[in-house]
Each structure stands twice: as C-alpha cells, then as structure tokens.
Amino acid sequence: MDRIRISSGAPWETSVGYSRAVRVGQQVFVAGTTATDAAGALVGATAYEQARQALRNIELALQRCGAQLTDVVRTRMFVVDIADWQEIGRAHGEAFGSIRPAATMVEVRRLIDPQMLVEIEVDAIITQAPESAP
C-alpha cells in the first residue's frame, strides 16, 4: 500500500521527523494539531477559539489526504486545563455533532507553546469514493 505524507510546511516537521498527516490505504492519521495559522502564529485567546482553529487545520489536512470530517472515527484532545472542557467540547460538537467519533479528552501539564490551550489529533477511515467532477 502506498503511504502518502502531507506536510504543513512547518520547519520542525523534518527536524522532529513527523508529518501533518499520513494516509495509508483508506486510513488517515492527522498529527496533534494546534491553533496556528498558515504563518505559524497562534490564533485565538480562548480554549474555544483555539479548538475551532485546530479543527479547521485538521479539516484542511484531511482534505489534502482525500478525506473529510465525516470520515473521522476517533479524536483525541489534549488540554492544559480540564476546566476548559465545555469550551473545547462545544467546538468539537460543532465539527462532529452528527458524526460522533470516538473521542478522548485529557488534561496535560503543558503544550509546546505556553499560550497553547488545546491540541487535537484525529484518525479517519475513508468509506466513500470522492465525488467525481462534472
């Protein structure tokens, strides 16, 4: 099976040795994703805003792999303050409310940047062929 690696272009992907996403067959694995923009700047001051941006970044990575949010079967949310669970859960629910993947949320001591409040990773299985172009 072919292994397709997707890069975000972040300079540390090569130095740390990871990809933003990897597709093998119909399975897609998106690495821990934070609330950064295309230039690498943090987006959002609240846990809700950061979770929404992280989920937008995840959706873009999925699309680059030929997947979509509806293909997601598992999410993992790493939060620096579990008291923010409702804000992060609200953003997660907006993205996955009708999809309802298996999900885990755990509190961690810290993330790589002290201003980061949440990091999310997902696993997806592509179950439908992409729609053909007209």
C-alpha positions in Angstrom: 0.0 0.0 0.0 1.1 3.5 -0.8 2.0 5.8 2.1 1.1 9.4 1.4 2.6 12.1 3.7 1.1 15.6 4.0 3.3 18.4 5.2 2.1 21.7 6.6 5.4 23.3 5.7 6.4 23.8 9.3 10.2 23.8 9.6 10.2 21.4 12.6 8.5 18.6 10.7 11.8 17.5 9.2 13.9 18.1 12.3 11.4 16.3 14.6 10.6 13.7 11.9 6.8 13.8 11.5 4.1 14.6 9.0 1.0 16.7 9.5 -1.0 13.8 8.2 -0.3 10.3 6.8 -2.6 8.3 4.6 -2.2 4.5 4.1 -4.9 2.9 2.0 -8.2 4.3 3.3 -6.8 5.2 6.7 -5.8 8.8 7.6 -3.9 9.9 10.7 -3.6 13.6 11.5 -0.9 14.5 14.0 -1.6 16.6 17.0 -2.8 19.9 15.7 -2.9 23.3 17.4 -4.5 26.7 16.6 -1.9 28.1 14.3 -2.4 30.0 11.0 -0.5 29.4 7.8 2.3 31.6 9.0 2.6 29.6 12.3 1.1 32.3 14.5 -1.3 31.2 17.3 -5.0 32.0 16.6 -7.4 32.6 19.4 -7.1 33.6 23.1 -9.7 31.2 24.5 -9.9 27.5 24.5 -13.0 27.6 22.3 -11.3 29.8 19.7 -8.2 27.6 19.7 -10.1 24.4 19.4 -12.1 25.8 16.4 -8.9 26.8 14.6 -7.2 23.5 15.3 -10.3 21.7 13.9 -10.1 23.9 10.8 -6.5 22.9 10.4 -7.4 19.3 10.8 -10.1 19.6 8.2 -7.6 21.0 5.7 -5.2 18.2 6.3 -7.9 15.6 5.9 -8.9 17.2 2.6 -5.4 17.1 1.3 -5.5 13.3 2.0 -8.8 12.9 0.2 -10.8 12.6 3.4 -13.4 14.8 5.2 -14.7 15.3 8.7 -17.4 12.7 8.1 -14.6 10.1 7.8 -13.2 10.7 11.3 -13.6 7.8 13.6 -11.5 8.9 16.6 -10.4 12.2 18.1 -8.0 12.9 20.9 -8.0 16.3 22.7 -5.1 17.3 24.9 -6.0 20.3 27.1 -3.9 22.2 29.6 -6.8 23.0 31.9 -9.6 20.4 32.0 -11.9 23.2 33.3 -12.0 24.3 29.7 -13.7 21.0 28.7 -17.0 22.7 27.9 -15.5 25.3 25.5 -13.4 22.7 23.7 -16.3 20.3 23.7 -18.5 23.0 22.1 -16.1 23.4 19.3 -15.7 19.7 18.9 -19.5 19.3 18.9 -19.8 22.0 16.2 -17.5 20.0 14.0 -18.5 16.4 14.9 -22.0 16.7 16.4 -23.7 14.4 13.8 -20.6 12.4 13.1 -19.9 11.5 16.7 -16.5 9.8 16.5 -15.0 8.0 19.5 -13.4 10.8 21.5 -10.9 11.3 24.3 -10.1 14.5 26.2 -7.3 14.5 28.7 -5.5 17.2 30.7 -1.8 17.5 30.1 0.8 19.5 32.0 1.6 21.8 29.1 1.9 22.1 25.3 5.0 23.2 23.3 4.0 26.8 23.5 2.7 28.1 26.9 -0.1 30.1 25.1 -1.5 27.0 23.5 -4.5 25.6 25.4 -5.5 22.6 23.3 -4.0 20.2 20.8 -6.2 17.8 18.8 -5.4 14.7 16.7 -7.8 12.5 14.6 -7.9 9.2 12.9 -10.2 8.7 9.8 -11.2 5.9 7.5 -12.3 6.9 4.1 -15.5 5.0 3.5 -16.8 6.6 0.2 -15.0 7.3 -3.0 -14.7 11.0 -3.7 -17.4 12.5 -5.9 -16.3 12.7 -9.5 -16.0 16.1 -11.1 -18.8 17.0 -13.5 
